[in-house]
Amino acid sequence: MAGVVPLAVQFRVGETETMGFIEKVSYEIKGNQVIVSYESGPMQGTAVRYTIIAPNSLRSEFGILQRIH
């Protein structure tokens, strides 16, 4: 992710991993929006909305994420 704090985020089925923190999440898709609701960890109880802006790019309030192959 480029933006406020550049870092790598891994999205997996039912969880995300950022800076070694694995958090349980659920995903909801509404059109070109992906809402990630955090169920554990430091972000527990919050939801982050990502907007799909290209096939390999998402935008959030934290910055733009690009898929790394």
C-alpha positions in Angstrom: 0.0 0.0 0.0 1.2 3.4 -0.9 -0.2 6.3 1.2 -0.1 7.5 4.8 1.9 4.4 5.9 3.4 2.3 3.1 3.0 -1.4 4.0 2.0 -4.8 2.7 -1.4 -6.3 3.4 -2.3 -9.9 2.6 -6.0 -10.7 2.2 -6.9 -14.3 2.7 -10.1 -16.2 3.2 -11.4 -15.0 6.6 -8.3 -13.1 7.6 -5.8 -10.4 6.8 -2.1 -10.1 7.7 -0.3 -6.8 8.1 3.1 -6.3 9.7 2.9 -9.8 11.2 -0.6 -9.3 12.8 -3.2 -11.8 11.6 -6.7 -10.6 12.1 -10.0 -12.5 11.6 -12.2 -10.6 9.1 -15.4 -10.9 7.1 -15.9 -9.5 3.6 -18.9 -8.0 2.0 -19.0 -6.9 -1.7 -21.4 -4.2 -2.9 -20.8 -3.3 -6.5 -17.2 -2.0 -6.8 -16.9 -1.7 -3.0 -15.4 -4.3 -0.6 -16.1 -3.8 3.1 -13.7 -5.6 5.4 -15.0 -6.0 8.9 -12.4 -6.8 11.5 -13.5 -9.4 14.1 -10.2 -9.7 16.1 -7.0 -7.9 16.7 -6.2 -4.2 17.0 -8.8 -3.2 14.4 -11.6 -5.4 16.0 -15.0 -3.8 15.7 -14.1 -1.6 12.7 -14.9 -1.8 9.0 -12.8 -0.5 6.2 -14.3 0.2 2.8 -12.1 -0.5 -0.3 -13.1 0.8 -3.8 -12.0 -1.2 -6.8 -10.4 1.3 -9.1 -8.7 -1.1 -11.6 -8.4 -4.9 -11.9 -5.3 -4.9 -9.5 -5.9 -1.7 -7.5 -8.0 -0.7 -4.5 -8.5 2.7 -2.9 -9.2 3.2 0.9 -9.0 6.0 3.3 -5.5 4.8 4.1 -4.1 4.9 0.5 -4.1 2.9 -2.7 -3.3 -0.8 -2.7 -1.8 -2.6 -5.7 -1.6 -6.3 -6.2 2.0 -7.6 -6.1 2.6 -10.7 -8.1 
